[in-house]
Amino acid sequence: MITLIDLSRSPKLSAYVSREFFERAESVLEKKGRILVYFNRR
């Protein structure tokens, strides 16, 4: 599954990580899954 999260419209935990990303990542990692994160830093 691929999910794009618009940081300008979601609550943030920091400048680069949204609350939604953190919650989903935690869920995947608990199930021994993998996560690939791409930061476009233009």
ChimeraX attribute file (.defattr): number of C-alpha atoms within 10 A of each C-alpha:
attribute: neighborCount
match mode: 1-to-1
recipient: residues
	/A:1	2
	/A:2	5
	/A:3	7
	/A:4	6
	/A:5	12
	/A:6	9
	/A:7	16
	/A:8	8
	/A:9	8
	/A:10	13
	/A:11	12
	/A:12	15
	/A:13	12
	/A:14	9
	/A:15	7
	/A:16	9
	/A:17	14
	/A:18	18
	/A:19	14
	/A:20	15
	/A:21	19
	/A:22	12
	/A:23	10
	/A:24	13
	/A:25	16
	/A:26	14
	/A:27	12
	/A:28	12
	/A:29	11
	/A:30	10
	/A:31	8
	/A:32	9
	/A:33	10
	/A:34	9
	/A:35	11
	/A:36	6
	/A:37	7
	/A:38	6
	/A:39	6
	/A:40	5
	/A:41	4
	/A:42	3
